[in-house]
Amino acid sequence: MSDTGKDFRKRLIATFITEVDEHLKVLSDGLLTLEKGPSASIQKETLETIYRETHSMKGAARAVSMSNIESICQSLEGIFADWKAKGNPTSPKSFDPIYDALQTIRLFISDIEQEQSLKYKAQAAELIRRLSRTETGMAENPAQAAEAAPAQGYKLIREQPPRLDSVRIGVAKLKSLLLQAEEMLSFKLAANQHYTNIRNAAGIVEGLKNELDAARRQIKTLRYRAEKPVKGRMRREAAQHLNLPDFLGRTELHIKSIGNSLTSIAGSMKQINRSQGRHIDRLLNDMKHAMLLPFSALLEGFPMLVRDIARKQDKEADLLIEGEAVEIDRRILEEIKDPLIHLVRNCIDHGIETPDIRVANKKPRRGVIAISISHLDSGYVEVKVSDDGKGIDAIKIKEFAVKNEIISQEEADSMNKDAAISLIFQSGVSTSPIITDISGRGLGLAIVREKIEKAGGITTVSTIPNAGTTFRLKLPVTIATFRGVLVKSAGQPFIIPIAQVLKTARVKDEEIKTVENKETVILNGRPLAFARLGTVMGLPFKKVAGRGSGFTTFLLLSAEEKEIAFGVDELGEEQEVTVKGLGRQLIRVRNIAGAVVLGSGKPVPVINVKDLIWSAVKTSAIAPAPSIATEEAGEENKILVVEDAITPRMLLKNILESAGYLVRTAVDGIDAITILKTEDFDLVVSDIEMPRMDGFELTSRIRSDKKLGDMPVVLVTALEKSEDRERGIDAGANAYIVKSSFDQSNLLEVIKRLI
């Protein structure tokens, strides 16, 4: 953290401590008043006061990541809400745990640096357990706690993976062993190259022997002339060559010896290479299997994930897991964890309907989310994530894409259903009416596809209206090695992963046409976009032997359902290689995924096909003229932050100002409306629970105002229930972010999209 960041953190903590002291004083006074049994009006007013003070203190604790204090406030808030509904108890014992809670909070802020320590976490957990008994009116009986009913919201149906004999070994050691085994592949390739070189040398020697034979024939002719009684220059010339037979004889013996040695060495190396190759392949294969983990290692937390998300949205869902014993490289497993979580969340949020809607549609109340894993041929596995929900509306997807200028109306009209459904993988595409902590940003599925492709996989989707949606992930079992094809363009060699090569072909140069400033080639009667690999890679034109023969060789590459034919100068052999990273200094190089070392010892870059295709699209596109909005982009956007608690208000203001926005603050809805009538803003960020006018009413007032009606509104709140989120939608909010899952990058991302 920078010095500026540390100074701000210190100021924020100091403000938080001061604010909490004030809240604790009001709470203590209010509790003393309630214990005295005041009149109904005073009791109601006091309960409302301590409820709001607790809520504000919870928000302040969340803003500075003091989760122990936040959790205690959450429990207190629940108790006070219960008292507001039923009336506060008269027994002094009922107040004891609450006073203890206030004292514990004082202890935590007196030792703020240790607030997250294990000791304080345990203390907070015990206190929260006592407070929960106070809220429910139950006696503290361990036996009762043990008999608590299990939470509903999911039902796990899964296979039992086989029990295997195993030994523990550190992941770091295992990865190190695998890397060393992968290096052996380079030795194998180098040995094969040496064998090829020796075999070539033996061929050269054989050529020398042939030339020696020709020389011997010439000498015979000269010797014949020398034996004839000739005069002058011819006799002298013949005499000069009379000593050549001895020289050639000695040379022939040397060449023959070298040839025999090379032939012997080549034969021995061939046997050694075969044996070494088998051992290296076996070692590498065993290490690949050592890196495999069953999918069950990843899916352990998914039942709770389904339960939590379903409960938050008042939905019911069963989780079905099949094939969890299937094994895959642990590195791929780590890479696909987030994509799988997002797909499951997506199934619940977008797919599964609420119980009443399902019953009305003659479906079972409880939806089913299924995760199925199975083996495919050629070292691949398939992961299917499906639901039996409402399916994806292709028409709505196209309408959204056209409205947000992702595709044109003409493109939408010509799209079939499958192409329209695939738009969900485009960044910015979403059918959610509001942005929430779970969905609505239109980024999730784009990131899912990107990460799956990074792991060497492919993502597809299918859907049936009112029957459900299925996502299919095709993944390699291991990423230790891959097969690639060696090509050359503009004199530079490249390796292209064979999995993304759909076809290789040659066409006549005149068959490459230019249409609307873009080159195209016809393959099997189908027009394809064409680009020259060297040009896209930014390489200078280089005259290459063979160019000008009248033909062009190309590879048809595919990524993200886009296909482009790339012309190359030379097409080499397919070979198994191990890709290496480029180091921290070159962690992200456009169009390059890494490098491999060929048997010759020469490093060759590996093409990132997805990047390459996007680069080709950009280089062939005509750049649009700058718009007025672009020229005036220097203007700063202005945001109004509406928050009654000082600490969260200060935090939000700093986050937005650090991102380059102009920020004005308001303490509640009334204050915000007054400011909005006198100043212009580009967006409003508002809390919901505020005095005088809450966030729901503020949003409704903004929407009903002719001048302000189109202004984006983002609600940032602690209210997590689905009915609160739906109320936000009804009020007209553009985004609904729950504070419990608040992340400043999410907020900035939402604002960037809405402004």
N, C-alpha and C positions, 0 to 999 in steps of 0.2 A: 504494500500500500504506500502511495506517495505521502510526503510530508503534509501536503495540502489535505489529502484524504484523512490522515491521522488527526489533524487539527480539527477538521469538521466533525469527526467521530467523537472527539473529546467534548466539543461544544454540544453535540447532540445528547450525549450521556448526561452532561451537567443539566441541560434543560429537562431531560427525562426525570432525573432525581428530584428536581424542584417541583415538577408537575405531580409526581407521585406523592410527595409530602403533602401537597395541598389536597389531593384526592383522599388520602388516608385520614386527614383531619376532618373533612366533611363526612366521611363514612363513620368515623368514631362518634361524632356528634349525633349523627342520624340514628345510629344503633342505640345510643343512650336514650334518645327521645322515644324510640319505639318500645324500649323495655319498660318505660313508665306507663304504657297503656294510654296513649293520647286519644283525643276524639277522632272520629272517623275521617274528618276532613284533613286534620293534621297528619294522621297516619298515612293517608293516600298521598299527600304531598311529599312527605318524608320518604316513603317507599320509592316514589318516582325519582326523587333526588339521588338516593343512594344507588338506585339501578343505573341511572345515567352516569354517575361518577365511576361506577365499576366498569361500565362499558367503555368510557373514555380512557380509563387506566389500562384496560386490556388492549385497546388500540395503540396506546403509547408504547406498551411493552412489546407488541408485535413489531412496531416500527424500528425498534432497536434490537430485535432478535433476542429478547429475554423470555424464552419459552416457558420457564418455570413460573414466572410471575403471570404470564399470559394464561397459563392453564389454571392457576388458582383463581384468577379473575373470571374465567369462563365458568368455573363451578359456582362462584359467588353470584354471578349474573343469573344462573339457573335458579338458585335459591330465591333470589329477590323477585324473579319473574313468577315463581310459584306463590310467594307471599302476596304479590300484587293480585293474583287471581283468587286466592283462598283466604287471605288475611294472615298477618304475621302471628306466630305462636306467642303465648304468654309465658311459657316456661323459660326461666333463665338458662337452663341447660341447653336449650336450642340455640342460644346466642354464643355459647362458649366456643364451639369450633370456628365461628365467624371471627370472633376476636383473635383467636389463635392465628387465623389466616392473615389478619392485618398485621399481627406481630411478626409473623414469618416474612411477609413482604418487606417490612422494615429491616429485618435481619438481612434479607437478600440485597437490598439497595445499599446497606452499610458495607457490604462486601461485594460490590458490583462485579469485580473482576473474577470472582469465583461463583457467580450466579449459576453458571452452567456445569459446575463440578458434579461428580457422581454423588457426593454427600448431599448436596442440596437437591439434586434430582430425586433421590430416595425420600428426602424429607417432604418435598412437594407432593410426591406420589402418595405418601401416607396421609398427608393432610387432605388431598383431594378425595381419598377414599372416605374419610370421615365426613367431608362436606357432602358427598353423594348420599350418605345415610341421612343427613339432615334434610336434604332436598326431598328425598322419597318418603321420609318419616319412618324409616326402618331402623330397628335396633341393630347395633354392631355385633352381628353374630356370624362367626366364620363359617358355620355350617350352612347358614342361609346363602352366603356368597358362593359357596361351593355348588349349591343346587340351582344357581342362576341358569335360566334357559339360554341355550345357544342362540347367537345372532342369526337372523334369517337373511335372505337376499342372495344366496347361492347354494348350489348343490353340486358337489364334486363327484363326477363319475369318471374314474380313471383306471388304467391298467396298473398292476403292481409290477414294477421293473424287476428283473431277475437280480438276485443277490450274487455278487461276484467276490471272489477272493481278491484282495487288493492290498497294496502297501502305499503309505503316504510318501509323497515326494513334493518338494516345493515347486510351485509353478515356474519360478525363475530358473531353477535348475533344469526343469523339463524343457523349457524354451531354449536354454543354452545348448542342451544336448541335440535338440531338433535343428538348431542353426548349424551346429557342427556337422550333423548328418547331411544337411542341405549343401554344405560346402563340398562334400564328397562328390556331389553331382558335377561340380566344376572340374574336379580332378578327372572324372570319367570323360567329360567332354574334351579336356586337354589331351588325355591319353589317346582318344580317338583321332584327334587332330594330328598328334605325333605319328600315329600309325599311317594316316593319310599322307603325311609329309614323306615318310620313309618309303612308302609305296610309290610315290611320285618320283623320289630320288632313284629308286630301282628302275623306273621307266626311263629316266634320263640316261642312266648307265647303259641300259639296253640300246638306246639311241646312239650312244658313243660306239658301242660295239658294231652297230650297223655302218657307221661312218668309217670305222677302222677297216671293215671289209672292203668298202669302196676304195679306200686308200691303198689297200693291198693289191687290188686289181690294177690300179694305175701304175704301181711299182713294177708289176709284171710286164707291163707295156714298155716301161723305160728300160728294164733289164734286157728285153728283147732287142731294143734299139742299140743298147750299149754293146751287145755281142755282135752286131753287124759292123762291117768295115765302113763306117760313115766318117765324113770329115767335118772339120770346122766346128761351128757352134753347137750342133746337135750332139756330137761326141762329148764335148765338154759338159753339156747339160746332163747327159746321161751319167757321166762319171760322178757328178756332184750328188746324185741320188743313189749311188750304189750302196751307201752305208745305211740307208733307210730301213731295210728289212730287219736289221738288228734292233734299231730303235723301236720299230713298230712291234716287234716280237715282245720286247720288254714291256711296252705300253699295254699290249694285249693281255699279258699276264696280270698286270696291276688292275686293269679294268675288270678282268674276269674275277679276280680276288674280291674287288670291291662289290661287284654285282652279287657274288655268292654270299658275301657278308650281309648286304642289304636284304637279300631275299630271306636269309636265315633270321635276321632281326625282325623283318616284317612278319614272318610266320610266327615267331615267338610272341611278338607284341599282339598279334591277333588273338592267340590263345590267352595271353594275360588279360587283354581287354575284355574278352568274353567272361573270364572268371571274375575279374574285378567288377565288371558291370553287373553281374548277377549278385555279388555280395553287396555292392553299393545300393542296388535296387531293393534288395531284401532289407538292408539296414534302414534305408529311407522309408520303406513301407511300414516296418515295425515302429519307427519313431512317429510316423503319421498316426498309426493306431494308438500309440501311447498318448497322443495329444487329443484323442477323441473323448468326448463327454456325452452322456445321454441327455436328451432334451429335458428330462425330469429335473436336472440341476438348475435349469433356467425357469421352469414352470412352477416351482414350489410356491412362489408368492402370488400366483395368478388367481387362486380361489378368493383370497382376501381382497385382491384388486377388484374382482367382479362384484363382490359383496359390497364394498365401500361405494363404488360408483353407482351401483343399482340403488342402494339405499338413499344416496344423496338425491337421486332423481325420482324417487318414489316408484321404482320399477322392480320387477321380480325376474330373476334370471338363473338358470342352471348352467353350470360349466361342464362341458364334456371334453375330456382329454383322451386321445387315442394315439398310440405309437410313441409314447414318451421314452421308451427304452431305446429308440433309434439314436445312434451316436453320430456326432459331427465334431469337427475341429473346434476346440474350445475358443480359439480366436474368432471364428465365425459366430459362435454362440454369443460371445461378448458383443460383437458388432450388431447382432440383430435383436438384442434385448429391447432396446428402446422402440424399434419399429414394431415388434410384436405387442408391446404394451400399448402403443398408440392404436394399433388395429383393434385390439380388444376394447379399448375405451371408445373407439369410433363405432364399433358394433352396438355398444350399449347406448351411446348418446344419439347416434343417427339411425340405428337400425331397430332395436327393440322398442316396442310401444309400451305405454303405461297399461296396467292390467285392465282398466275399464275399456280402453280402445281395443285391446286384443280380444276381450270377451265379445264386444260389439261386432268384431270382424270374424267371430266364430273360431277363434284361436284359443289355446290354453292360456290361462292367466300368466303363467310363467314362460318367459322366452328361453330359448336355448342358444348358447354360444358354444361352438365346437372348435377345438384345435386338434387337427389330425396331422400326424407326421408319417410319411412312408418313404421307402427306398425307390429310387428310379434307376434306370440303367446308366452306365457310363459314369459312375462315381458321383451321382447327384441324389439329393433328397427333395421331397416336396412337402411344404408346410401349408396346410389349408386352414384359414381362419374364417369361420362362417357364422351367420346368425339367421334366425327364422323370422326376421322383422319385416319392415315395410318395403325394403328394397330401395334402389336409387332411382330417382326420377330423372330420366335422360333429358326430357324437355326443360325441366327446371335448371339443370346443369348448363345446357346450351344458352338459355336466357341469361343466366348469371355471367357466363363467359363473354357473351356479346355486350352486355351492359357495362362490363368492366374492361372492354376493349382487348380481351385476351384473344378472341377470334373475331372475324368479321361476320356480318349477317349472311353473306354469300357462302362462307365456309360452313356456317351452322346449318344452312339449308341443304347443303350437299352431304352432310355427315350422316352416316348410319348410326344405329343405336350403340354399337360397340365402340365406335370412335368417340361418340359423345360421352359415354361412361368413362372412357380413358382420360377425359379432361380433368377428372378429379385429382389426377397426379400432377397437374400443372400448378405452379406456385400462384397463390391468390384465389384459387377456385374453392368456393364453399357455398353450401345451400342453407347454412344455419342463419336464422333471422337476426341473431345477436352474437357478439363475440363474448365468450365466457372463458373460464379457466380451463375448460375441457375442449372446446371447439369454437369454430367461427373465423379463425384467422386465415384459413386456406393455405396453410404452410405444412401441416402435419403429414399428409400423404405424399407431398413432393419430397419431404425429407425421408419418408419411409422408402420410397423408390431409390433415392440417392444412396442411402446407406446399404440397401440390399444390393445394388449394383456395385458398390464399393467392395462388398464381400464376394463379388463374382457371381451374383444371382440375378434373377429376372422376376419381375412382379407383374401379375395380370389380375383382372377382376371380372366377375360375371354377376349378374343380378336378375331376379325375377320379381316383378311388382307384387307386393303383398305376400311374398314367399321368402324373401331373404337375399342376402349378398354373400359372395364367397371371394376371398382374396387368396390367390395362389402364389407362393414363393418357391421358386426353383433355386436351390442352393447347392454349391459344391460341397462334398464331404470334407475336403481338406484344401488348404491354400498353400501347402508347402511348395508345390511346383505347378506349373501350368504349361500347356503346349502353345507355342507361338510360331508364326511364320515370319521369316526374315525377308525384308524388302529393302530396296534402295531407291532413293529419290534425291535428285540434285547431288548425287555423289555421297549422300549420307545414309548409312544403314539404320534401320529401325526394326523392332520386333512388335508385331501386332498379335494380340491374343486371338487364338484360333476360334474361341467360343463366340466371338462377335463378328466373325467373317461369314457372311451368308453365301458368298459365291465369288469365284475368281473367273475372269474372262478376258478376251482380247477383242478389240473392235478396230475397224478401219478408222483412220484419223478423220476422214470426211463424214463419218457417222456421228461424230461429236458436234452437236448443233448448239447454237447460241439463241436462247429464247428470252426476251426481256432482260438482256444483259446478264443472263445466267446460263452456264453451260449445262447441257443435258445429254444423256446417252440413252439409247433404246436397248432394252434387254428383254427378250421374249415378248416383244410387242408392248412393253411397258416403259414409259419415259421415267428416267431417274435423274436426280440432281447429280452433277459431276463436278469434281474439284481435283486439282493436282496436289498431291500430298506435300511436295516441296513448297508450293506456294502458300498453302495454309500454315505450314510450319515456319514460314518466314525466311526460307532459305533462298539465297541468290540463284538465279538461273545458271545452270552449268551444263555445257555440252557433253553428252554422254554417248559413248560408242553404242551404235544400234538404234539411237534415236534418228528419226527420219526414214525408218524402214517402211513407214506407211501404216503401222499398227500401234495401238496403245494398250498396255496391260492395266487392268484395274481390279480392285477388290471392293465388293459391295459390303459395307459395314453398317451395323445397326446398333442403336441405343435409344432408349426411351421412345420406341415406336417410330423413330425417324431412320430413314435409310438414305445413304449417300454413297455414290461410287467414287473411289479415290484412285486417280491414275498414278502409277509408279513406273520407274525406269527398269527395275529388275525385280523378279519374283523368285525368292530362294526356297530353301527346304523348310519343312515343318520340323520343329525340334522341341524337346522338353527342356525347360529352363527354370531357373530360380530367380525371381525378381528381388532386387535389393532396393532399399530406400536411398534417397539422395542426401541424407543427413539433415540435421536441424537447420542449417543455413539455407537449404533448398527444400523445405518441407512442402511447399506448394508451388509447382512449376506448371504453367499452363500447357495443356496437351500431353504432358509426360507423367506416367504413373510410377516410374522407377527406372532401373537399369538392370541389364543382365551382362554377364561376362561370358563371351563365347569361348570355344575351345582354343582359339588362337590367342586368348588373353586380352582381346580387345573389348572394352565396355561398349554396349549398345543400348540406347534409350528404348524404353517400352512405351508404346503409344497408349494414352488414356482416350479410348474411343469416344466416350461421352463428350469430353472436352473438345476433341477433334471435330466432332459433328457440329457442336455449337459454334466453334470457331469458323467452320466452313460456312455455316448459315450467316454469320455476321459479316464475313469478308465478301460474300456474294450479294449481300443485301445493299440497297441504295440507302444511304443515311438520310433520315428525314430532316427537313429544314427546321432550324430552331424556332420554337414557339415563343410567344410573348411571355408565357409563364416561365419558360426556361431562362429567358434573359433577365427576368425579375426575381430569380430564385434567391437573390441576396437578401431579400426581405425576411425578417424573422417572424415566425408564427407566434401568436399570442394566446396563452392558455389561462383560463380561470380555474383555480383550485378551490373547492368548497369543502371545508373540513372543520368541525368544531373543536377537535382536540389539537393542542398546540404542537405536540411532538410529531404526529403523523403529518400535520400540515407543513411543518418545517422540513421534514424528510422529503415529501413530495415536491416541494418547491425547489429544494437543492438538486434532486434528481433531474427535474425538467430543465432547470437553468443550466446544469452541467451538459445537457444534451443540446443546448443552443436555443432554447425557447425563452420567450419573454413571459414571465409568470406574475399574475396578480392573485391574491388570496381573499377568500370570504369565509366568515365564521359559521354561516348557516344559509338556508335557502332564501330567506328574506333579504339578507345582505347581498347574496348573489344576484337576485333579480334587480335590486337597486343599481348594482355596478353594471350589469348587462345593459341597462337602459341608457347608460351614459358613456359606455366605452365599447369598442369593437373587439371581439375575440374570435379566434378560429376554432376553439374547442373548449369544452367544460369537463373537468374531472371532479367528481363529487362523491362524498360519503352519502350513506342513506340515512342512518339514525342520527338526526340533529334536532336541536330545539327549534321551536317556532315553525319551520318548514323543512320537512325531510327531503331526501333525494328523489323519491318517487314523485312527490308533488312538484318539486323544482323541475324535473324532466317534463312533466305534463304541461307546466306553465310555459316552458321554452317551446314545446311543440305547438302550443295553441297561439303563440305570438307570431304574427305575419313576418316580422323582421327577423326573428330568431329561429323560425321553424325548421330550417335546414341545418342548424348548427349541430355537429356531432357531440354526443354526451357519453362519457364513460363513467360508469358507476363502480367505485372501488369500495367494497363493503365486507363486513364479517358475516352477513346473512348468507348461509349456504343452502338453505332449503330450496327445492325446485319451485315451490309456489312463489317464493321471493324472486327467483330468477324470471319466472313467467310474468310476475307483476312488473318487473323491470322492462320486459319486452312490451307489455301492454302500454306502459307509460311512454315508450318510444326511445329507450336507451339504445345506443349503437353497440355498446360493449358492457359486459358485466364481469368484473374481476373479483374473485373471492380473496380476502386478505390472508386467509390461512395458506394459500398457495401463491401469495404475491411474490413476484420476481420483477425487479425493475426493468430487465431486458424485455419481459413480456409487455409491460406497460408502454415502453418506448416503441416497441414493435407495433402495438395496436394503434398508438397515436400516429405513427408514421403512415400507417395504412389509411386512417380515417381523414387525415388532413390533406 
